Amino acid sequence: MIEKDGFGGSTTVYTRPLARLIEQLQRLPGVGPKTAQRLALHILKRSEDEVQALAQALIEAKQQVGLCQECFHLSAEPVCEICRNPNRDNTTLCVVADSRDLIALEKTREYSGKYHILGGVISPMDGIGPEQLNVSPLVRRVSQQKTKEVILAITPSVEGETTTLYVGQLLKPFTKVTRIAFGLPVGGELEYADEVTLARALEGRREL
């Protein structure tokens, strides 16, 4: 890693192995130069056994973690634990964009059905259409199983709205289709909320 030395020239700040480590850490989402440097220096302070364990965990995760054959959630087994769980409601299916959304919903402990991961959202600007997502398996799954309700839990961005409407139209002939309500956060002020948030809050209102 090269930086200016203040006299019109340049100087090597990090030895090459350290520079390579920092550069690789910067490739991680949300990790900037300073965070990458801090992480790299922290790793160097750890014992060799700890660093080996970290490296091995990275390699094993990459080699062993794939996608569930049923819902496309991350899994080290052909079928994930959620799909295998006999206590989950087989008649309800929650559709999300990726595994991060599934994990967020599971943390609420409010949902006991099954999931389906689309693998993203429809985004023509990025060259992502329905054929690049797990839409066809979803339609096949709903049409062949006794699904009473499909809950669409996709972030209400422009791409998310497009995906929700598209998937919803495909599934309506087979089952009841609902979407989660997006509204005001607890403690949020009405005057600072945008129009879309307020509209979703109104749409998701419930009787007292």
N, C-alpha and C positions, 0 to 999 in steps of 0.2 A: 504494500500500500504506500503510495507516494503522496507527499504533501509539500507545499511551498515552504521554503526555509526563511522567507522574509527578505532575502537578498537577491531575488530574481531567479534563484536556482531551485532545486528540489532536494529533499532528503527522505530517506527511508525511515518511516516512523516505527513500523513493525517488522520484525523478522518474518521471512516468507511463510513459514508454517502458521504463525499466528495470524498473519494477514489473510491467508486462505481460510482459516477457521472463521474469522470475522466476516469475510465476504459470503461464506456459506450461510452463516446465521442470519445475515441481512436478507437472504432470500425468503425467510419465514415471514408470513403475514403479520403486519403490525410491529415488526422489529426494524428500527432505524439504526443508523451508525452508532450512536451512543449506547443504545441497549445491546447491540451486537458486541460492542467492545466490552461492556460490563459482563455479559454472559461468558465471553471467551476468557476473560481474565479470571472469572470465578471457576470455570472448568479447569484452568491450569493450576489452580490452588488445591483442587481436590486430589485425593489419592488415585494412584493408577487403577486400583480395583474399582473405585467408583466410576471413573471415566470409562473403563472397560464395560461395566454394567450398563451404563448409559448407551454406549455404542451398540452393545448386543441387543438392548431393548429396541433401539431404532431399527436394526436389521431384522429382528424377529417380527416386529409389528408390520414392516413392509412386506416381508415374505409370507406371513401367515394370515393377515387380516384381508379379507375379501368382502364380497357382498352376499347377503342372504338371498337365496334363490327365490324366496317368496315375496319379501317386502323391499329388498335392495338396501337394507340397513347394513352398516359395517358389522362384520361377523367373522370369527375364526372358524366357524362351523358352516356346513352347507345351509343350515336353517338356524336363524338367530334365536336367542333365548326368549324373546318376546313372542315370536311366532310359535315356538314350541310350548309355551306356557299354557296348560289346559284351563287355567283360571281366567284367561283373557276372554273378552266378549268377541266371539267370531262373527257376530252380525253387524258390528260397527267398524268402520274403516276410516282412519284419519290420514288424509293425504298431505304430505309436506314436501318442501323443495329438497331438503337434504337432511343428513343425520344430525346436524347441529340443532335443527328445529325439533326433531324427535326427542333429543336429549332434553331440550328446554321444556317441552310439554310433559315429559316423564317426571321432571323435578317438581311439577305442580301436584302430582299424585291425585289429579282430578279425573284422569282418563284411564279407562280399563279395557279399551278395545284393541284392535290391531292397527298397524300402520302400513303405509305404502310410500316409498321414497321416489320422487320423480327424478331426482338427480340434477335439479336445476329448474330454471324457468324459461319460458319461450322468450327469446331475445333475437329478433331478426338482425339487429345491428351487429350482434356478435356471431351471427351465423348459426344460432341455435333454434331449431324448429322442433315440432312435436316428435319427429322421427329420431332426434338425438336424445330424447327423454324416455322415461319408462312409462309412457302413456298407453301404448298398446297392451302391455302386460296388465296394466290397471283395469282397462276396459274388459279384458278377457277374464280377469279375476272376479270382478263385480258381476259380470253376466253369468258366470258359471257357479258362483257361490250364493248362499242365501244371505246376502247383505241387505240389511234393513235401512242402513243410513251410511252415507259417505260424508265425512266432515272435511271440507277444504280449509286447511290452515296454512295459507300462503301469504307472505308479507305483501301488503297492499301497495306495492310500487307499480309503476306503469307496466312493467313486465309481469309482475305478480298478478295484476288485475287481468291482463290478457290471458295468462295461464289459467286462472280461476274460471273465467268465463268459458274458455275453450274446453277445459276438462269437464266443467259442469254440464255443458250441453251434450257431451258424449255420454255422460253417465245417467242423465235424467230418464232415459227410456227404461232403465233397469232398476232404479232404486231412488229413494229420497236423498236429495243432495242439499246439504246446508254448508254455511261458512261461519267461521268463528267471527265474533264481533271485535272490531278494533275501535277503541275509544280512548277516553282520557285516563292518564295514569293517576294513581292515588296521590292526592296532594297537588294535582295540576290545576292551573288557573285557566278558566274559560277564555279570557281575553288574549292569552298567549297561544292558544291552540290554533292550528291551521284549519282550513275549511274541510279538508278530507277527514281529519281526525274527528271534528265535530259531527260531520255527516255520518261517520261510522258509529259514533257514540249514540246518535239518535236512532240509527237503524238497529242497534243492538240493545235498545231499551227493553226492560222487563217490567211486568206489573208488580207493584208492591203488595 
